[in-house]
Structures are given as C-alpha cells and as structure tokens.
Amino acid sequence: GLIVVVSSSSSDSFTLQKAWSYAKPVVHKVSGCVSVTEVGVAFEGPSGATGRNSTTGCPTTGGNELEIEGDNFGWASATHISVSIGDALCKDVILIIPHAKIRCILPFGTGENVGVTVTAGEQSGTAHLLSYSPPTVGSVSGCGTANGAATEDCPRAGGVVLSISGQNFGPEEPVFMVGGVVCESKGSLGNYNGTSQNMAECVLPAGSGSLKGVNAIQINGLISQGVSLLNYVKCKPGEKNVFNTTLGYFECKGCEAGFYSTIEESFTCTQCLMGSYLEDPTTCTPCSSVVPNSLSTTNGAEGIK
C-alpha cells in the first residue's frame, strides 16, 4: 500500500515523501498430493480463513503440480514471485489468481512438515504445510532367493552386496539398516540414481538370525517401516548357535562329543543318555534297536562294541 512519510528540515517547512511497501505473503493452503485440513487453525492474513490445508504423501521424486493459496502474492505476473519447498525451488511458477493463488511443480525432496515459502519482491512468508512420503522397501536380493521379495542363506560374516528396491528413497542415497545394523553404502562404486530413487546397493553387515527387518532412512527425511526380507544362513541339525563376543553375532558350532541336535537353528545340544549311543551328531539311537538286549553304561556313548 501507499505509505506517506513526513519529514522536516525546520520547524516551519515540511516535505511529503511517498513510497510503496508490499505486505508480507501469507500461505494458508497447499494442495497437489494428499490433502489434509486442519480445522480451526488460525493464521495471519486478510483472507479471514480459520483453517489451513496441508498436503502429504508427496513423492520424493517431485513432479506433482502444486497449488498454493494465500494472500499478498502480488498482482502483475509471476516474474517477481519465487516458491521454495524447503531448500529447493519450485519449478514453473505461475500466478493463477493475483495476490491469492500460485501454481508450480514440486521439486525433489524429503522430510515432514517442510516449509513452503513464497517470496514476492523482497518479502517472504513461510508455512510448514507439505510432507514428502516416507521410503518403502519392496524387495532385497543378493543371497539366495526366498519368495521373490526376500533373500536367504546370507553368510553370517556379511560382505555380500545387497540390491534393495523400493520407492521414495530420496534424492540422496539413503542409509539402510539390516536388523538394526547399518548396511554400508558402496559409495562411489554404487549405482544410486537420485532421479528414480527406487534402487540402491549396500554391503551386508555381519549378523545372524531370520526375518531380519530391512529399513531405509532418507537423508534429512523419514524412515521406512521394517520389512522382514532377509535371513542369514541357518545352523544345521547337529550344530548350535554360539555367540561370539568378539564378532558380535552367533556362529554355528558343531555339538560337543556325546551331544546331538535334531532341528535347525538350535541354541542347545542334547546329551545322548545311557542306554543309547550317538549314531551321528543328529541321532541318538537306543542300543537295543541295533543289538537286542544291549545298552550303553555311560552318557554320550558314541558306538557299540
């Protein structure tokens, strides 16, 4: 609006000066992804609206057409207007309704409650009314194939390169976790595409166990829900899990002499008791089933004489 400035050089003479000043832009509605209305949330601005609208679930790859509504956006054209989503500029800005509505193309990005900033001239206004989608992990490969989406029989010592596919990984390569342990990035040797954002590689950490959750963590963004898509190699019958405090994971070790196990992934071995003998590390056989009326006189017997 017009501002009149009164200045004086003496007590008897006055000079009138005029200058133009634009009011600060106010953003109160953003749409283009999944719209959410916050009823009764007040904000400044001459529009008098009592609720504001945000948009969520925006793809991290960008590309959606956004509409931004508010006040004091200017009246002439979009040449004096810029729109930022976080730190990234919104592309192809068009002033649809003077002072009140802008259209632009969503840039790449990540994060929740990201600031939407409209700058008109030298004045800016920001409202945190946009959230990008969290990442999702759809499949993991690199070891044996389990069911098309998961991978199994992964070496407990790690070191295998995993290929992870999904959506909304973000413009920068995300951090991946396998069972709560970081899956190291391949760095410059990787093939991460910050445009498609749907495939990445990392190096399997050492570990053990089944149904390990695989998570993606966006840079400056959100974390995916853990999806059980990875199994380390299982201990066989005749073996048991023994925790290696130095390595930090369970190793498969054969049962002690005179002991056996009959199932995969056992954490204990059972002693072959008196009257039976250990046929192999998985089988404790009654002596009488081999030699009638025979028996062993000690626990853990390993043969018949």
Legacy VTK file of the C-alpha trace (Angstrom):
# vtk DataFile Version 3.0
C-alpha trace
ASCII
DATASET POLYDATA
POINTS 305 float
0.000 0.000 0.000
0.968 3.667 -0.149
2.982 4.945 2.790
3.300 8.691 3.393
6.458 9.798 5.166
6.565 13.265 6.734
9.994 14.829 7.168
11.029 18.342 8.091
14.170 20.416 7.744
12.896 23.168 10.027
10.004 23.812 12.328
8.229 25.817 9.617
8.606 23.691 6.462
7.610 20.105 5.749
8.302 17.722 2.877
5.978 14.871 1.865
7.596 11.705 0.549
5.791 8.637 -0.710
6.936 5.052 -1.033
5.346 1.744 -1.862
5.565 -1.191 0.507
4.142 -4.691 -0.113
2.643 -6.698 2.721
4.288 -9.977 3.653
2.957 -13.034 1.742
0.862 -15.427 3.802
0.479 -19.109 2.826
-2.562 -20.933 4.167
-3.264 -23.753 1.719
-1.101 -26.159 -0.258
-2.584 -28.928 -2.411
-1.302 -31.347 -5.016
-0.618 -34.564 -3.120
-2.874 -35.913 -0.334
-4.796 -33.006 1.207
-5.276 -32.602 4.951
-7.484 -29.911 6.514
-6.626 -28.555 9.951
-9.951 -27.117 11.055
-9.875 -24.095 13.315
-6.167 -23.371 12.962
-5.846 -19.607 12.776
-3.196 -17.736 10.815
-2.462 -14.143 9.944
-3.655 -12.556 6.740
-6.595 -10.557 5.380
-8.384 -13.582 3.948
-10.081 -14.259 7.282
-9.839 -18.034 6.898
-9.944 -20.105 10.083
-8.486 -23.379 8.840
-5.413 -24.216 6.871
-4.784 -27.032 4.408
-1.618 -29.044 4.062
-0.595 -31.749 1.610
1.154 -35.007 2.496
2.460 -38.121 0.788
4.294 -36.148 -1.885
6.715 -38.242 -3.970
10.365 -37.571 -3.195
10.957 -37.599 -6.955
8.830 -34.465 -7.272
6.815 -33.660 -10.387
3.383 -33.082 -8.840
1.592 -29.875 -9.723
1.117 -27.846 -6.539
-1.398 -25.086 -5.913
-0.556 -22.623 -3.172
-3.197 -20.264 -1.839
-2.851 -17.315 0.462
-2.585 -13.548 0.475
-0.245 -10.816 -0.740
1.344 -12.799 -3.554
1.340 -9.769 -5.882
-0.805 -8.881 -8.866
1.247 -8.355 -12.017
2.866 -11.656 -13.007
4.960 -14.483 -11.648
8.215 -12.773 -12.612
8.560 -11.222 -9.147
7.498 -14.415 -7.315
9.515 -17.450 -6.275
8.429 -20.516 -4.318
10.711 -22.752 -2.262
9.883 -26.150 -0.800
12.445 -26.465 1.949
15.719 -25.506 0.282
14.633 -26.414 -3.263
12.976 -24.056 -5.721
9.559 -24.953 -7.053
9.671 -25.010 -10.852
7.467 -23.303 -13.465
5.820 -20.797 -11.118
2.554 -19.368 -12.461
0.389 -16.727 -10.757
-3.132 -18.096 -11.241
-5.100 -15.535 -9.219
-3.498 -12.174 -8.407
-2.452 -11.983 -4.751
-4.152 -15.317 -3.952
-3.057 -18.429 -5.875
0.165 -19.808 -7.360
0.824 -22.983 -9.303
4.239 -24.667 -9.562
5.920 -28.057 -9.950
7.084 -29.917 -6.839
10.895 -30.368 -6.681
12.824 -33.389 -5.390
12.915 -33.522 -1.606
12.401 -35.315 1.683
11.003 -34.501 5.091
7.878 -33.923 7.103
6.192 -30.546 7.655
8.519 -28.913 5.163
8.371 -25.145 4.837
6.587 -23.720 1.792
7.989 -20.240 1.231
6.517 -17.651 -1.130
8.717 -14.660 -1.907
7.114 -11.663 -3.577
9.537 -8.866 -4.228
11.642 -8.630 -1.093
9.028 -10.046 1.277
8.697 -13.725 2.176
6.183 -15.826 4.053
6.560 -19.471 5.109
4.116 -22.129 6.295
5.034 -25.728 7.076
2.297 -27.335 5.028
3.949 -30.047 2.927
5.252 -33.520 3.752
7.051 -35.920 1.457
6.353 -39.650 1.547
8.425 -41.941 3.758
10.541 -44.536 1.960
9.301 -48.075 1.389
11.396 -51.201 0.865
9.836 -53.692 -1.531
12.453 -56.375 -2.132
16.005 -57.413 -1.284
18.326 -59.649 -3.307
21.949 -60.686 -3.139
21.974 -64.040 -1.364
19.620 -66.940 -2.090
16.094 -66.214 -3.307
13.371 -66.945 -0.780
9.995 -65.892 -2.154
10.791 -63.382 -4.854
10.994 -60.422 -2.473
13.261 -61.720 0.296
16.768 -63.129 0.298
18.033 -66.033 2.413
21.131 -68.062 3.285
23.159 -64.881 3.678
26.646 -65.517 5.117
26.912 -64.658 8.784
30.231 -62.947 8.170
28.465 -60.483 5.836
30.229 -58.884 2.893
27.638 -59.698 0.234
26.390 -56.806 -1.903
22.634 -56.427 -1.470
20.343 -54.829 -4.043
17.385 -53.089 -2.406
14.395 -51.830 -4.361
11.517 -49.676 -3.212
10.119 -46.168 -3.528
10.794 -42.658 -2.267
14.387 -43.287 -1.215
15.115 -39.580 -1.708
17.396 -37.544 -3.990
20.447 -38.545 -1.926
21.339 -42.178 -1.309
19.607 -43.246 1.922
21.058 -45.192 4.832
19.941 -48.821 5.045
19.687 -50.968 8.156
19.559 -54.763 8.369
18.286 -55.949 11.710
19.183 -52.602 13.258
22.776 -52.662 11.915
23.963 -50.252 9.213
24.340 -51.796 5.768
27.370 -49.878 4.495
26.999 -47.922 1.280
29.166 -48.856 -1.685
29.961 -45.162 -2.016
31.307 -44.133 -5.413
31.155 -47.783 -6.520
27.382 -47.828 -6.074
24.852 -47.096 -8.778
22.349 -44.947 -6.882
20.091 -42.918 -9.172
18.853 -39.767 -7.451
16.227 -39.268 -10.151
14.351 -42.582 -9.997
15.147 -43.075 -6.275
13.963 -46.693 -6.302
17.098 -48.856 -6.212
20.260 -48.923 -4.115
23.101 -51.209 -3.097
24.826 -51.777 0.221
27.190 -54.292 1.809
25.557 -56.832 4.131
26.721 -56.471 7.742
27.784 -59.496 9.761
24.917 -60.996 11.705
22.697 -63.977 12.383
19.057 -64.910 12.604
15.973 -64.990 10.442
13.310 -62.498 9.352
15.625 -59.532 9.690
13.954 -56.193 9.067
15.380 -54.014 6.299
14.858 -50.253 6.715
15.624 -47.244 4.546
16.372 -43.889 6.175
16.102 -40.822 3.951
18.759 -38.136 4.257
17.036 -35.263 6.134
13.820 -37.243 5.996
11.872 -40.215 7.258
12.455 -43.901 7.978
10.601 -46.796 6.405
8.784 -49.477 8.331
10.961 -52.535 8.844
10.123 -55.299 6.373
11.335 -58.816 7.199
13.146 -59.592 3.966
16.457 -61.164 4.943
17.564 -64.441 6.543
21.097 -65.335 7.489
22.214 -68.909 6.878
20.738 -71.259 9.486
22.640 -73.627 11.734
22.037 -77.207 10.617
20.895 -80.155 12.732
23.987 -81.336 14.603
25.017 -77.712 15.217
24.040 -74.984 17.631
24.241 -71.176 17.824
27.159 -69.911 19.911
27.557 -66.176 20.471
30.943 -64.772 19.526
31.537 -61.751 21.747
34.387 -60.533 19.544
32.435 -60.661 16.293
29.136 -59.677 17.872
26.941 -62.346 16.323
26.076 -66.052 16.687
28.222 -68.601 14.920
27.256 -72.162 14.032
29.296 -74.673 16.015
29.072 -78.477 15.975
27.642 -80.210 19.029
30.133 -81.394 21.640
31.125 -85.037 21.746
28.249 -87.148 23.006
25.633 -84.451 22.234
23.233 -84.027 19.331
20.610 -81.668 17.903
17.778 -82.523 15.538
16.493 -79.146 14.402
17.783 -76.097 12.523
18.854 -73.007 14.444
19.165 -74.853 17.759
20.754 -72.981 20.645
21.461 -76.142 22.666
22.564 -79.719 22.034
21.141 -82.653 23.980
23.302 -85.325 25.584
22.765 -88.861 24.359
21.886 -90.700 27.578
22.879 -94.072 28.993
21.237 -96.941 27.123
21.678 -95.217 23.778
24.588 -94.244 21.590
25.336 -91.326 19.301
24.938 -92.594 15.749
25.796 -89.124 14.316
25.511 -85.516 15.568
21.791 -85.543 14.754
20.747 -89.008 16.007
20.751 -90.684 19.423
19.826 -94.355 18.861
18.774 -96.910 21.524
21.383 -99.670 21.643
18.719 -102.395 21.814
17.345 -101.312 18.423
20.666 -102.327 16.894
21.764 -105.188 19.170
18.929 -106.837 21.120
19.209 -106.541 24.894
22.274 -104.318 24.610
22.775 -100.984 26.321
25.402 -98.388 26.986
26.608 -97.826 30.517
27.629 -94.184 30.136
26.023 -90.999 28.843
27.287 -89.809 25.464
28.332 -93.195 24.150
29.467 -92.973 20.547
29.343 -96.585 19.417
28.627 -100.231 20.165
31.273 -102.802 20.964
LINES 1 306
305 0 1 2 3 4 5 6 7 8 9 10 11 12 13 14 15 16 17 18 19 20 21 22 23 24 25 26 27 28 29 30 31 32 33 34 35 36 37 38 39 40 41 42 43 44 45 46 47 48 49 50 51 52 53 54 55 56 57 58 59 60 61 62 63 64 65 66 67 68 69 70 71 72 73 74 75 76 77 78 79 80 81 82 83 84 85 86 87 88 89 90 91 92 93 94 95 96 97 98 99 100 101 102 103 104 105 106 107 108 109 110 111 112 113 114 115 116 117 118 119 120 121 122 123 124 125 126 127 128 129 130 131 132 133 134 135 136 137 138 139 140 141 142 143 144 145 146 147 148 149 150 151 152 153 154 155 156 157 158 159 160 161 162 163 164 165 166 167 168 169 170 171 172 173 174 175 176 177 178 179 180 181 182 183 184 185 186 187 188 189 190 191 192 193 194 195 196 197 198 199 200 201 202 203 204 205 206 207 208 209 210 211 212 213 214 215 216 217 218 219 220 221 222 223 224 225 226 227 228 229 230 231 232 233 234 235 236 237 238 239 240 241 242 243 244 245 246 247 248 249 250 251 252 253 254 255 256 257 258 259 260 261 262 263 264 265 266 267 268 269 270 271 272 273 274 275 276 277 278 279 280 281 282 283 284 285 286 287 288 289 290 291 292 293 294 295 296 297 298 299 300 301 302 303 304
